[in-house]
């Protein structure tokens, strides 16, 4: 079995006592990952002091505790907590709070939450809400709203917060309902399943075409496409049909469907297959930009704001008049030539800069040069979408709600375990209070947790983690309980060995368990151990909770048992990868493992990916060519 050494945290910076809480959390993770927590208390204490640095010896010597307690990690850690946490610089904490302003791209919820966090150690006490209110008024980025708040003699914290939220909400609604910028329609997408349709380009006036001549054969006299000598001819420079080599434009792939002159370009709309528009990440001079793939666009365009971070850009005068849907003229700032890079290809392209463009668009010449879309890709999208609908329809129970397996987990604690119980809940920022209560109610309705009325020896704290989408995640701090939990030490599959099994694989499906741990029952006798306190009531866990240090080992063992014996199936925690050297082999294996998952009582979530030539698994991108890490900037 592969082994690895876990590096200890960096030395503690004694000049920054405010970082103690985060540092000791990292050390506790190191204790767990390295197996240090299984060793004698004196060894753990010595490791802590040694890792902290020489200054820790003098501080440790000053602790007024017995010699016996000096050998107990928990007691020594408690003394260090008291030493560093009480030494917060109140003046510095208040200075940070008073300098806090809302960032340009920061929402009201995030700004208000940070103010609550910053006042934790300011010592404002009864003045805390007034200080937060004042900081909202002064620090909010909407100057008009700030003035309106200052004119309100009865302004409270709640009223200020509500006004800020309402103003932000109205502005977002206005941005949707009042779209006055003609550029905002440039990358409009109309979705329709399994059908692709491109918008035709506006034709040039006949007199303009006569003046420009023929761009296919190079003849100065204009003639219709049907009578062009280049009709059906193959260009030896770009291998495309419909023009002579002398008419080939350097840096562009000219096709029979491209623009009729160098003076005009069209950015069209496209109906894409599936539910969402196609996008791809490309690099321009080491800056990663997320482009929308627009096969209706004659050129590649970015916004003027996208120029930030691109080095040595010298804009030239644009030689095209760009128009969007409805023949609306776009505000072209200029153009520049650069190398567009993917993970394995590059192409020199002209990039047009349009003021106020909402999304960078990758035009048809760049799409073809980089090989981003071809017939195989389109059929793959269709196949993946159809497979997704097929399997969800055939196995509806697997994709419905939170599953309940036959597995039961019992928390084993050592004979010398000392119960730990909090009597007061940890603080929850006021703006998150309603969301926390709603999430706890949801968990209770799912049967994941239950209300606790009777006394319990163990009671942990609740930790609230805001999500990027505005929701919250409820976590439980089982640090004290984990010190006494006996671990199964089940070996996890080595990543290298798993990826080596993917040789000759060409088709992949990735299955993702829905709230994986919550699908495992927690033994009745273990539930009181998981009691945790909230600002509302106390709860205990009915399902396997996240945070127990042996939970991942238990779940991995059960998942390994579920997929054991099935060819072309890998199981790593809540991810299951099904692969095959052909579509038929892949489908046969997928049917079998879905049957096994259904028998186990597991359910899957919406993140599952079916019948794809490439998926991300274990931090790698896997496809027919092998495994590779995600491209990153150098």
Secondary structure by P-SEA (a helix, b strand, c coil): cbbbbbbcccccccccccaaaaaaaaaaaaaaaaccccccaaaaaaaaaaaacaaaaaaaaaccccccccccaaaaaaaaaaaccccccaaaaaaaaaaccccccccaaaaaaaaaaaacccccccaaaaaaaaaaaaccccaaaaaaaaacccccaaaaaaaaaaaaaaaaaaaaacccccccccbbbbbbccbbbbbbcccccaaaaaaacccccccccccccccccccccccccccccccccccccccccccccccccccccccccccccccccbbbbbbcccbbbbbcccccccbbbbcccccccccccccccccccccccccccccccbbbbbbbbcccbbbbbbbbbbccccbbbbcaaaaaaaccccaaaaaaaaaaaaaaaaaaaaccccccccccccbbbbbbbcccbbbbbbcccccccccaaaaaaaaaaaaaaaccbbbbcccccbbbbbbbbbccccbbbbbbcaaaaaacccccccccccaaaaaaaccccccbbbbbccccccccccccccccccccccccbbbbbccccccccaaaaaaaaaaaaaacccccccccccbbbbbcccaaaaaaaaaaaaaaaaaabbbbcccccccccccccccccccccccccccccc
